Amino acid sequence: MLYCGLLPLWEGFDEPFHYGYVQTLSRQRTLPRLHETTLSEEVWTSLHLAPASHVVAQNIPGLMTFREYFALQPAERAALRRRLNTIPPSALPSGALNYEAQQAPLAYALLAFPDWLWREVPLPRRIWRLRLVCSVASCVLMAFATGSLGRRLRLPAPEVLLFLVFSTQMFYASTAHICNDWLAIPLAVALLRAAVEPRLGPLCLLLSAGLLTKAYFLAFVPFALALALWWSGWRAAGLFSVGLLAFAGPWYGRNLLLYGSLSARQEAVGGAGVGQVLSSLVGVNWLAAVPSLARSGLWTGNNSFTTFSQATLNLVLLLFLVAAVLYLVRRPWPREEWIVAAGCACYGLAFWYAIGQSFVFTGSTAAGPHAWLTQPLLAPGLCLLLCGLARSGRLGRIVTTALVALGAYMISATYVWKLVPLYGGWQGRPRWPVRDILNTTCLLPATAVYLQTALVLAAAIFLAAGIVRRIQKAGGTFPASYRKE
């Protein structure tokens, strides 16, 4: 709730274009098309009244950057906010093309009815409500999927996994705005949870739902087909394929007809062929690219693309590396862990290919895939690492404790030292209070932001302390109970 209210209008990744997709479904009752569907007049007008990051302003000339907005007098900012609240709720086309029109429809379709229900509500309040729908649903689904995965892999303390997932800023940056990741990320975790059970029905339904939510679920199709073949033979694998085609086939057939591409990603539609993609990967400086991608997958400051302390992020990655080494040396690995690791590897190969597509599409080897594409690997990757730590005795408990402490620190600093000062007009050293600017920049009043920030800090400290006490009290029984199970 804090992230939804603190995030200024359209500061979420590509949010105006994702919302444009929702509006096309709710007001025009039709599926959008890439290179044809446009944003509404309401959204296009609002873009010129709300502050935008310098990155977005480079891509859409004429927008007011945060620096320019903060330089205005209080009365001028208040007047802009009043105009923003009184934009006529028009769904008429603006002429500005919607570059998210090729996305799969399920996540947007689930938002279309509440958007139609709130069509007369002022735009900032409507966006805040839709963000709440996205983020609360995503957190609930993620909690169930992640907790179930941790229990199925016999983690002795699944609450550690949940705490680390919900202490990651990039999870909220990916799900606490209008988008399709709010549904795609928990579906990816639920899919890997279903994959460890030899039941094809739930696996087929979850994969179909994923394919109708986001194209990156194509990466899991070979993985799921291999599981179906391994569990039940050729006939069952054939029936599994028929089920996928029945549910998701029409959408991907439409992509082929309209765009000549199965995924319909902008890079693929833009001419990034397989040969070009593979050859582009040769020139990548992977020693620099991999740590940079990993850090951005932990913390990326929304459309402003600010970052956290590199030293802190490197420390977290170092602890992940230690946990990975401990996982590799603590054998044997249960079959369920092999399956989850194989699913992550399939997605990782697709992610690697997406890097090459981005290089070809942008014409620069400095470009890379967006940080939110790393999020399907967050919960299953952490789950495997914690399995290794749970088998590693005292060293495992030390690393786990350090990760929990860092998680509490980072989610607290995310608000106190990063996002609240950023959206409150900080241009140098953080300063408090920033009430007058927050009242016009954010979707909730500054008082609500301060109160919810205090609650988040208290919750982070309280939960981290309780989890650390439990880990330390368990002593030698922490890994022993795991081995017994």
VEXDREN-2710 file (C-alpha; in Angstrom, 1 decimal):
% VEXDREN-2710
k/r/px/py/pz
1/MET/0.0/0.0/0.0
2/LEU/2.9/2.4/0.8
3/TYR/4.6/1.7/-2.5
4/CYS/1.3/2.3/-4.5
5/GLY/0.7/5.6/-2.7
6/LEU/4.3/6.9/-2.7
7/LEU/4.9/6.2/-6.4
8/PRO/4.0/9.3/-8.4
9/LEU/1.6/9.1/-11.3
10/TRP/3.1/7.1/-14.2
11/GLU/6.5/6.6/-12.4
12/GLY/6.0/2.9/-12.6
13/PHE/7.7/1.1/-15.4
14/ASP/5.8/1.9/-18.7
15/GLU/2.7/2.4/-16.6
16/PRO/0.8/4.9/-18.8
17/PHE/1.1/2.4/-21.7
18/HIS/0.0/-0.6/-19.6
19/TYR/-3.0/1.4/-18.4
20/GLY/-3.7/2.3/-22.0
21/TYR/-4.1/-1.4/-22.6
22/VAL/-6.6/-1.7/-19.7
23/GLN/-8.5/1.3/-21.1
24/THR/-8.7/-0.2/-24.5
25/LEU/-10.3/-3.4/-23.1
26/SER/-12.6/-1.6/-20.6
27/ARG/-13.8/1.3/-22.8
28/GLN/-13.5/0.1/-26.4
29/ARG/-14.2/-3.6/-25.7
30/THR/-11.5/-4.7/-28.1
31/LEU/-7.9/-6.1/-28.1
32/PRO/-5.2/-3.5/-28.9
33/ARG/-2.8/-3.9/-31.8
34/LEU/0.8/-2.8/-32.0
35/HIS/1.4/0.2/-34.3
36/GLU/-2.3/0.9/-34.4
37/THR/-3.8/1.4/-30.9
38/THR/-3.1/4.7/-29.2
39/LEU/-3.3/6.1/-25.7
40/SER/-6.5/7.9/-24.7
41/GLU/-6.6/11.7/-24.6
42/GLU/-7.0/11.5/-20.8
43/VAL/-3.7/9.6/-20.4
44/TRP/-1.8/11.8/-22.9
45/THR/-3.0/15.0/-21.2
46/SER/-2.0/13.7/-17.8
47/LEU/1.5/12.9/-19.0
48/HIS/2.1/16.6/-19.5
49/LEU/0.7/17.6/-16.1
50/ALA/2.6/15.1/-13.9
51/PRO/6.3/15.1/-13.3
52/ALA/8.3/12.5/-15.2
53/SER/11.8/11.0/-14.8
54/HIS/14.6/12.3/-17.0
55/VAL/14.7/8.9/-18.7
56/VAL/11.0/9.1/-19.7
57/ALA/11.4/12.8/-20.7
58/GLN/14.1/11.8/-23.2
59/ASN/11.8/9.3/-24.9
60/ILE/8.7/11.6/-24.8
61/PRO/9.7/15.2/-25.6
62/GLY/7.7/17.9/-23.9
63/LEU/7.3/16.3/-20.5
64/MET/8.3/18.0/-17.2
65/THR/11.1/16.3/-15.4
66/PHE/11.1/15.9/-11.6
67/ARG/13.9/18.5/-11.3
68/GLU/11.8/21.1/-13.2
69/TYR/8.7/20.2/-11.2
70/PHE/10.5/20.6/-7.9
71/ALA/11.8/24.0/-9.0
72/LEU/8.2/25.3/-9.3
73/GLN/6.6/27.4/-6.6
74/PRO/4.2/25.6/-4.2
75/ALA/1.2/27.3/-5.8
76/GLU/2.2/26.3/-9.3
77/ARG/2.6/22.6/-8.2
78/ALA/-0.8/22.7/-6.5
79/ALA/-2.4/24.2/-9.6
80/LEU/-0.9/21.4/-11.7
81/ARG/-2.3/18.8/-9.3
82/ARG/-5.7/20.4/-9.4
83/ARG/-5.7/20.2/-13.2
84/LEU/-4.6/16.6/-13.0
85/ASN/-7.5/15.8/-10.8
86/THR/-10.0/17.5/-13.1
87/ILE/-9.0/16.0/-16.5
88/PRO/-12.2/14.9/-18.3
89/PRO/-12.3/11.0/-18.2
90/SER/-12.2/10.7/-22.0
91/ALA/-11.2/7.4/-23.8
92/LEU/-11.0/9.1/-27.2
93/PRO/-7.7/8.3/-29.0
94/SER/-4.9/10.8/-28.7
95/GLY/-2.6/9.8/-31.6
96/ALA/0.2/8.6/-29.4
97/LEU/0.8/4.9/-30.1
98/ASN/0.7/2.4/-27.3
99/TYR/3.9/0.4/-27.5
100/GLU/2.6/-2.2/-25.0
101/ALA/-0.3/-3.2/-27.2
102/GLN/1.3/-6.5/-28.1
103/GLN/1.2/-7.9/-24.6
104/ALA/-0.9/-11.0/-23.6
105/PRO/-4.3/-10.0/-22.3
106/LEU/-5.1/-11.9/-19.1
107/ALA/-3.7/-9.5/-16.4
108/TYR/-5.2/-6.5/-18.1
109/ALA/-8.6/-8.2/-18.6
110/LEU/-8.8/-8.8/-14.8
111/LEU/-8.3/-5.0/-14.3
112/ALA/-10.8/-4.0/-17.0
113/PHE/-13.9/-4.3/-14.9
114/PRO/-12.7/-2.3/-11.9
115/ASP/-11.4/0.3/-14.4
116/TRP/-14.9/0.5/-16.0
117/LEU/-16.5/0.7/-12.6
118/TRP/-14.3/3.6/-11.6
119/ARG/-14.3/5.3/-15.0
120/GLU/-15.7/8.6/-13.5
121/VAL/-13.2/8.7/-10.6
122/PRO/-10.5/11.3/-11.1
123/LEU/-7.5/9.8/-12.8
124/PRO/-4.9/9.9/-9.9
125/ARG/-7.4/8.3/-7.5
126/ARG/-8.4/5.7/-10.1
127/ILE/-4.8/4.7/-10.8
128/TRP/-4.1/4.4/-7.0
129/ARG/-7.1/2.1/-6.7
130/LEU/-6.0/-0.1/-9.6
131/ARG/-2.5/-0.2/-8.2
132/LEU/-3.9/-1.5/-5.0
133/VAL/-5.8/-4.2/-6.8
134/CYS/-2.5/-5.2/-8.6
135/SER/-0.2/-5.1/-5.6
136/VAL/-2.5/-6.7/-3.0
137/ALA/-3.5/-9.5/-5.3
138/SER/0.2/-10.1/-6.3
139/CYS/1.3/-10.2/-2.7
140/VAL/-1.4/-12.6/-1.7
141/LEU/-0.7/-14.9/-4.7
142/MET/3.1/-14.6/-4.1
143/ALA/2.7/-15.5/-0.4
144/PHE/0.7/-18.7/-1.2
145/ALA/2.9/-19.8/-4.1
146/THR/6.2/-19.0/-2.4
147/GLY/5.2/-20.5/1.0
148/SER/3.9/-23.7/-0.7
149/LEU/7.2/-24.0/-2.7
150/GLY/9.3/-23.6/0.4
151/ARG/7.3/-26.2/2.3
152/ARG/7.4/-28.7/-0.6
153/LEU/11.2/-28.4/-0.8
154/ARG/11.2/-29.0/3.0
155/LEU/12.7/-25.7/4.1
156/PRO/12.8/-25.8/8.0
157/ALA/11.9/-22.1/8.2
158/PRO/9.8/-21.0/5.2
159/GLU/9.3/-17.6/6.8
160/VAL/12.9/-16.8/6.0
161/LEU/12.1/-17.2/2.3
162/LEU/8.9/-15.1/2.5
163/PHE/10.7/-12.4/4.5
164/LEU/13.5/-12.1/1.9
165/VAL/11.1/-12.0/-1.1
166/PHE/8.9/-9.3/0.5
167/SER/12.0/-7.3/1.6
168/THR/13.2/-6.9/-2.1
169/GLN/12.4/-3.5/-3.5
170/MET/12.4/-4.7/-7.1
171/PHE/9.4/-7.0/-6.3
172/TYR/7.3/-4.0/-5.4
173/ALA/8.7/-1.9/-8.3
174/SER/7.5/-4.7/-10.6
175/THR/4.1/-5.3/-9.1
176/ALA/2.9/-2.2/-7.3
177/HIS/1.8/-0.3/-10.4
178/ILE/-0.5/-1.1/-13.3
179/CYS/1.2/-3.7/-15.4
180/ASN/1.1/-7.5/-16.2
181/ASP/3.9/-8.5/-13.9
182/TRP/1.6/-8.4/-10.8
183/LEU/0.1/-11.6/-12.1
184/ALA/3.1/-13.1/-14.1
185/ILE/5.6/-13.2/-11.3
186/PRO/3.4/-15.2/-8.8
187/LEU/2.2/-17.4/-11.7
188/ALA/5.9/-18.3/-12.5
189/VAL/6.5/-19.3/-8.9
190/ALA/3.2/-21.3/-8.8
191/LEU/4.2/-23.0/-12.0
192/LEU/7.5/-24.2/-10.5
193/ARG/5.6/-25.4/-7.4
194/ALA/3.2/-27.4/-9.6
195/ALA/6.1/-28.8/-11.5
196/VAL/7.4/-30.9/-8.6
197/GLU/4.1/-32.8/-8.4
198/PRO/3.4/-35.5/-11.0
199/ARG/0.1/-34.1/-12.0
200/LEU/-0.4/-32.7/-15.4
201/GLY/-3.7/-30.9/-15.0
202/PRO/-2.5/-28.1/-12.6
203/LEU/0.7/-27.7/-14.6
204/CYS/-1.2/-27.3/-17.9
205/LEU/-3.6/-24.7/-16.4
206/LEU/-0.9/-22.7/-14.7
207/LEU/1.3/-22.7/-17.8
208/SER/-1.7/-21.7/-20.0
209/ALA/-2.6/-18.8/-17.6
210/GLY/1.1/-17.7/-17.7
211/LEU/1.2/-17.8/-21.5
212/LEU/-1.9/-15.6/-21.6
213/THR/-0.3/-13.2/-19.1
214/LYS/3.2/-12.7/-20.5
215/ALA/5.2/-14.1/-23.4
216/TYR/8.2/-15.0/-21.3
217/PHE/6.2/-18.1/-20.2
218/LEU/7.2/-19.6/-23.6
219/ALA/10.5/-20.3/-21.9
220/PHE/8.7/-22.8/-19.7
221/VAL/7.0/-24.8/-22.5
222/PRO/9.9/-27.1/-23.3
223/PHE/10.5/-27.6/-19.6
224/ALA/6.8/-28.6/-19.0
225/LEU/6.6/-30.8/-22.0
226/ALA/9.8/-32.7/-20.9
227/LEU/8.2/-33.2/-17.4
228/ALA/5.0/-34.5/-19.0
229/LEU/7.0/-36.9/-21.1
230/TRP/9.1/-38.0/-18.1
231/TRP/6.1/-38.5/-15.8
232/SER/3.5/-40.1/-18.1
233/GLY/5.0/-40.9/-21.6
234/TRP/4.3/-39.8/-25.1
235/ARG/0.5/-40.0/-25.0
236/ALA/0.2/-37.8/-21.9
237/ALA/2.7/-35.3/-23.3
238/GLY/0.5/-35.2/-26.5
239/LEU/-2.6/-34.5/-24.4
240/PHE/-0.7/-31.9/-22.5
241/SER/0.2/-30.1/-25.7
242/VAL/-3.4/-30.2/-26.9
243/GLY/-4.4/-28.6/-23.7
244/LEU/-1.9/-25.8/-24.1
245/LEU/-3.0/-25.2/-27.7
246/ALA/-6.6/-25.1/-26.7
247/PHE/-6.1/-22.5/-24.0
248/ALA/-3.2/-20.3/-25.2
249/GLY/-2.9/-21.4/-28.9
250/PRO/-5.4/-18.8/-30.3
251/TRP/-3.5/-15.9/-28.8
252/TYR/-0.1/-17.0/-30.1
253/GLY/-1.7/-17.8/-33.5
254/ARG/-2.9/-14.2/-33.5
255/ASN/0.6/-13.0/-32.8
256/LEU/1.9/-14.9/-35.8
257/LEU/-0.8/-13.6/-38.1
258/LEU/-0.4/-9.9/-37.0
259/TYR/3.3/-9.6/-36.3
260/GLY/5.0/-12.7/-37.8
261/SER/6.4/-13.4/-34.3
262/LEU/5.3/-15.9/-31.7
263/SER/6.2/-13.8/-28.7
264/ALA/5.4/-10.4/-30.4
265/ARG/8.1/-8.7/-28.3
266/GLN/9.0/-5.3/-29.7
267/GLU/12.6/-6.6/-30.3
268/ALA/11.4/-9.6/-32.3
269/VAL/8.8/-7.6/-34.3
270/GLY/11.6/-5.0/-34.9
271/GLY/13.7/-7.5/-36.8
272/ALA/16.0/-9.0/-34.1
273/GLY/16.6/-12.4/-35.8
274/VAL/18.0/-15.5/-34.1
275/GLY/21.3/-15.3/-36.0
276/GLN/21.8/-11.6/-35.1
277/VAL/20.9/-12.2/-31.5
278/LEU/23.3/-15.1/-31.0
279/SER/26.2/-13.3/-32.7
280/SER/25.6/-10.2/-30.6
281/LEU/26.1/-12.1/-27.4
282/VAL/29.8/-12.8/-28.3
283/GLY/30.8/-9.2/-27.8
284/VAL/29.2/-8.8/-24.4
285/ASN/31.4/-8.1/-21.4
286/TRP/29.7/-10.7/-19.2
287/LEU/32.0/-10.0/-16.2
288/ALA/30.5/-6.5/-16.0
289/ALA/27.0/-7.3/-17.3
290/VAL/26.1/-10.1/-14.9
291/PRO/26.8/-8.2/-11.7
292/SER/25.0/-5.2/-13.0
293/LEU/22.0/-7.2/-14.0
294/ALA/22.0/-8.9/-10.6
295/ARG/22.1/-5.6/-8.7
296/SER/19.3/-4.1/-10.8
297/GLY/17.2/-7.2/-10.1
298/LEU/17.5/-6.4/-6.4
299/TRP/17.0/-2.7/-6.5
300/THR/16.0/-0.3/-9.3
301/GLY/14.3/3.0/-8.6
302/ASN/11.3/2.8/-10.9
303/ASN/11.2/4.9/-14.1
304/SER/13.9/7.2/-12.6
305/PHE/16.3/4.2/-12.6
306/THR/18.1/5.3/-9.5
307/THR/20.0/2.6/-7.6
308/PHE/20.9/1.6/-4.1
309/SER/24.3/1.5/-2.5
310/GLN/26.5/-0.6/-4.7
311/ALA/28.5/-1.8/-1.7
312/THR/25.3/-3.1/0.0
313/LEU/24.1/-4.8/-3.2
314/ASN/27.5/-6.4/-3.7
315/LEU/27.4/-7.7/-0.2
316/VAL/24.1/-9.3/-0.8
317/LEU/25.4/-10.8/-4.0
318/LEU/28.4/-12.1/-2.2
319/LEU/26.2/-13.8/0.4
320/PHE/24.2/-15.3/-2.5
321/LEU/27.4/-16.6/-4.0
322/VAL/28.5/-18.2/-0.6
323/ALA/25.0/-19.8/-0.4
324/ALA/25.3/-21.1/-4.0
325/VAL/28.7/-22.7/-3.2
326/LEU/27.3/-24.3/0.0
327/TYR/24.3/-25.6/-2.0
328/LEU/26.6/-27.2/-4.6
329/VAL/28.8/-29.0/-2.0
330/ARG/25.9/-30.2/0.2
331/ARG/24.6/-33.3/-1.6
332/PRO/22.5/-35.2/-2.5
333/TRP/19.9/-32.9/-4.0
334/PRO/16.3/-34.1/-3.8
335/ARG/14.5/-34.6/-7.1
336/GLU/12.2/-31.7/-6.4
337/GLU/15.2/-29.3/-6.3
338/TRP/16.5/-30.7/-9.6
339/ILE/13.1/-29.9/-11.1
340/VAL/13.0/-26.3/-9.8
341/ALA/16.6/-25.7/-10.9
342/ALA/15.8/-27.0/-14.4
343/GLY/12.8/-24.7/-14.6
344/CYS/15.0/-21.7/-13.5
345/ALA/17.7/-22.8/-16.1
346/CYS/15.1/-22.8/-18.9
347/TYR/14.0/-19.3/-18.0
348/GLY/17.6/-18.3/-17.6
349/LEU/18.4/-19.3/-21.2
350/ALA/15.4/-17.3/-22.4
351/PHE/16.7/-14.3/-20.4
352/TRP/20.1/-14.7/-21.9
353/TYR/18.5/-14.6/-25.4
354/ALA/16.5/-11.5/-24.4
355/ILE/19.8/-9.8/-23.6
356/GLY/20.9/-10.4/-27.2
357/GLN/17.6/-9.2/-28.5
358/SER/18.0/-6.0/-26.6
359/PHE/21.5/-5.5/-27.9
360/VAL/20.3/-5.9/-31.6
361/PHE/17.2/-3.8/-31.1
362/THR/19.0/-0.9/-29.6
363/GLY/22.2/-1.2/-31.6
364/SER/24.3/-1.0/-28.4
365/THR/26.1/-3.6/-26.3
366/ALA/25.6/-1.4/-23.3
367/ALA/21.9/-2.1/-23.3
368/GLY/20.3/-5.0/-21.4
369/PRO/16.9/-6.5/-20.6
370/HIS/14.8/-4.8/-18.0
371/ALA/15.2/-5.5/-14.3
372/TRP/11.7/-6.8/-13.8
373/LEU/12.5/-9.8/-16.1
374/THR/14.6/-11.2/-13.3
375/GLN/11.8/-11.4/-10.8
376/PRO/10.4/-14.8/-11.8
377/LEU/13.7/-16.2/-10.6
378/LEU/13.7/-14.4/-7.2
379/ALA/11.6/-16.7/-5.1
380/PRO/12.7/-20.1/-6.6
381/GLY/16.3/-19.0/-6.6
382/LEU/16.2/-17.9/-3.0
383/CYS/14.4/-21.2/-2.1
384/LEU/17.3/-23.3/-3.5
385/LEU/19.9/-21.1/-1.8
386/LEU/18.2/-21.4/1.5
387/CYS/18.0/-25.2/1.1
388/GLY/21.8/-25.2/0.8
389/LEU/22.1/-22.9/3.8
390/ALA/19.8/-25.2/5.9
391/ARG/22.2/-28.1/5.3
392/SER/25.3/-26.2/6.2
393/GLY/25.3/-26.0/10.0
394/ARG/26.6/-23.0/11.7
395/LEU/28.0/-21.3/8.6
396/GLY/24.5/-21.6/7.0
397/ARG/22.9/-20.0/10.0
398/ILE/25.4/-17.1/9.9
399/VAL/24.7/-16.4/6.2
400/THR/21.0/-16.7/6.7
401/THR/21.0/-14.3/9.6
402/ALA/23.1/-11.8/7.6
403/LEU/20.6/-12.1/4.7
404/VAL/17.7/-11.4/6.9
405/ALA/19.4/-8.4/8.6
406/LEU/20.3/-7.0/5.2
407/GLY/16.8/-7.5/3.9
408/ALA/15.4/-5.5/6.9
409/TYR/17.9/-2.8/6.4
410/MET/17.3/-2.5/2.6
411/ILE/13.5/-2.4/2.7
412/SER/13.7/0.3/5.5
413/ALA/16.3/2.4/3.7
414/THR/14.3/2.0/0.5
415/TYR/11.7/4.4/1.9
416/VAL/13.6/6.5/4.5
417/TRP/16.7/7.3/2.5
418/LYS/15.7/6.7/-1.1
419/LEU/12.1/6.9/-2.3
420/VAL/10.5/9.4/0.1
421/PRO/13.3/11.9/-0.3
422/LEU/13.5/11.3/-4.0
423/TYR/9.8/12.1/-4.6
424/GLY/9.8/14.8/-1.9
425/GLY/12.2/17.0/-3.9
426/TRP/15.6/15.8/-2.8
427/GLN/18.3/17.0/-5.2
428/GLY/21.3/16.3/-3.0
429/ARG/21.5/15.3/0.6
430/PRO/18.2/13.8/2.0
431/ARG/16.2/16.3/4.0
432/TRP/13.0/16.0/6.1
433/PRO/10.3/17.0/6.1
434/VAL/9.2/17.2/2.5
435/ARG/5.5/17.4/3.1
436/ASP/4.5/20.2/0.7
437/ILE/6.1/18.5/-2.3
438/LEU/4.9/15.0/-1.4
439/ASN/1.4/16.2/-1.2
440/THR/1.4/17.2/-4.9
441/THR/3.8/14.5/-6.2
442/CYS/2.5/11.3/-4.7
443/LEU/-1.0/9.7/-4.9
444/LEU/-1.5/9.7/-1.1
445/PRO/-1.1/12.7/1.3
446/ALA/2.3/13.1/3.0
447/THR/0.8/12.2/6.4
448/ALA/-0.3/8.8/5.0
449/VAL/3.1/8.2/3.5
450/TYR/4.9/9.0/6.8
451/LEU/2.5/6.8/8.8
452/GLN/2.9/3.8/6.4
453/THR/6.6/4.3/6.3
454/ALA/6.8/4.0/10.1
455/LEU/4.6/0.9/10.0
456/VAL/6.9/-0.7/7.4
457/LEU/10.0/0.1/9.4
458/ALA/8.4/-1.4/12.6
459/ALA/7.3/-4.5/10.8
460/ALA/10.7/-5.1/9.1
461/ILE/12.6/-4.7/12.4
462/PHE/10.1/-6.8/14.4
463/LEU/9.9/-9.6/11.9
464/ALA/13.6/-9.7/11.2
465/ALA/14.4/-9.9/15.0
466/GLY/11.9/-12.7/15.5
467/ILE/13.3/-14.7/12.5
468/VAL/16.9/-14.2/13.6
469/ARG/16.0/-15.4/17.2
470/ARG/14.4/-18.5/15.8
471/ILE/17.4/-19.3/13.6
472/GLN/19.8/-18.9/16.5
473/LYS/17.7/-20.7/19.0
474/ALA/17.4/-23.7/16.6
475/GLY/21.2/-24.1/16.8
476/GLY/22.4/-27.5/15.5
477/THR/18.8/-28.7/15.1
478/PHE/18.2/-26.3/12.2
479/PRO/20.0/-28.4/9.5
480/ALA/19.4/-31.7/11.4
481/SER/15.6/-31.3/11.1
482/TYR/16.0/-30.7/7.4
483/ARG/18.1/-33.9/7.0
484/LYS/15.5/-35.9/9.0
485/GLU/12.7/-34.8/6.7
END
